[in-house]
Amino acid sequence: MKLEELMAIVDKGYGDGNLLEYFNKSQKERDNGGDTLALFIVREIEDTFEPTMTDSAQLDEAVIAIDNAVDQLMDVRFALDTAITEKRRAGKCLPTA
């Protein structure tokens, strides 16, 4: 499997299709901001891509990379939720609607 093929598969799962846009940009263009989540996913897939792997192994590796990212994001979410709860208990943060 080529990196372009893997990125096309990943792009299908990303709502607005920005992944291919970021995949095709130069590093300088990537550094100009924009959809940083799309850029993050592109970088994760690029960093774990190994062209000598079978297609199946490459897909498995991409799943592992994305699962690790999801776990890290959930940890960040938990830390934020914990901070909100602590602030509310201390009367320093009002509930939102």
C-alpha positions as CSV (number, residue, x, y, z in Angstrom):
1,M,0.0,0.0,0.0
2,K,1.2,3.5,-0.8
3,L,1.0,6.3,1.6
4,E,-1.4,8.1,-0.8
5,E,-3.7,5.1,-0.8
6,L,-3.8,4.9,3.0
7,M,-4.3,8.7,3.3
8,A,-7.3,8.4,0.9
9,I,-8.9,5.8,3.1
10,V,-8.3,8.0,6.2
11,D,-9.7,11.0,4.4
12,K,-13.0,9.2,3.8
13,G,-13.6,9.2,7.5
14,Y,-12.8,12.8,8.1
15,G,-15.9,14.9,7.7
16,D,-15.0,17.6,5.3
17,G,-12.2,15.9,3.4
18,N,-9.4,18.2,4.6
19,L,-6.9,15.5,5.2
20,L,-5.9,15.1,1.6
21,E,-5.5,18.9,1.4
22,Y,-3.0,18.8,4.3
23,F,-1.3,15.7,3.0
24,N,-0.6,17.4,-0.3
25,K,0.7,20.7,1.3
26,S,4.4,21.5,1.7
27,Q,5.7,21.7,5.2
28,K,5.7,25.5,5.0
29,E,2.1,25.6,4.0
30,R,1.2,23.2,6.8
31,D,2.8,25.5,9.4
32,N,0.4,28.3,8.4
33,G,-2.4,26.9,10.6
34,G,-5.9,26.0,9.5
35,D,-7.5,22.7,10.5
36,T,-5.0,21.5,13.1
37,L,-6.9,18.3,13.8
38,A,-6.6,17.3,10.1
39,L,-2.9,18.2,10.2
40,F,-2.4,16.1,13.3
41,I,-4.1,13.1,11.8
42,V,-2.0,13.4,8.6
43,R,1.2,13.6,10.7
44,E,0.3,10.6,12.8
45,I,-0.4,8.5,9.7
46,E,2.8,9.7,8.0
47,D,4.9,9.0,11.1
48,T,3.7,5.4,11.4
49,F,3.7,4.5,7.7
50,E,6.1,1.8,6.7
51,P,6.0,1.0,2.9
52,T,7.5,-2.5,3.4
53,M,4.5,-3.6,5.5
54,T,1.6,-5.5,4.1
55,D,-1.6,-3.6,3.4
56,S,-3.2,-5.3,6.4
57,A,-0.3,-4.6,8.7
58,Q,-0.3,-1.0,7.5
59,L,-4.0,-0.6,8.2
60,D,-3.5,-2.2,11.7
61,E,-0.7,0.3,12.4
62,A,-2.8,3.2,11.4
63,V,-5.6,2.0,13.7
64,I,-3.1,1.8,16.6
65,A,-1.9,5.3,15.9
66,I,-5.4,6.7,15.9
67,D,-6.4,4.7,18.9
68,N,-3.4,6.1,20.8
69,A,-4.4,9.6,19.8
70,V,-8.0,9.0,21.0
71,D,-6.8,7.7,24.3
72,Q,-4.6,10.8,24.8
73,L,-7.5,13.1,23.9
74,M,-9.8,11.3,26.3
75,D,-7.1,11.8,29.0
76,V,-7.0,15.5,28.3
77,R,-10.8,15.6,28.4
78,F,-10.9,13.8,31.7
79,A,-8.3,16.3,33.1
80,L,-10.5,19.2,32.0
81,D,-13.7,17.7,33.4
82,T,-11.9,17.1,36.7
83,A,-10.7,20.7,36.8
84,I,-14.2,22.0,36.1
85,T,-15.7,19.8,38.8
86,E,-13.1,21.0,41.3
87,K,-13.7,24.7,40.4
88,R,-17.4,24.3,40.7
89,R,-17.0,22.7,44.1
90,A,-14.9,25.6,45.2
91,G,-17.5,28.1,43.8
92,K,-15.0,29.4,41.2
93,C,-16.8,28.1,38.1
94,L,-20.4,28.3,37.3
95,P,-22.3,25.5,35.5
96,T,-22.8,26.2,31.8
97,A,-26.2,25.8,30.0
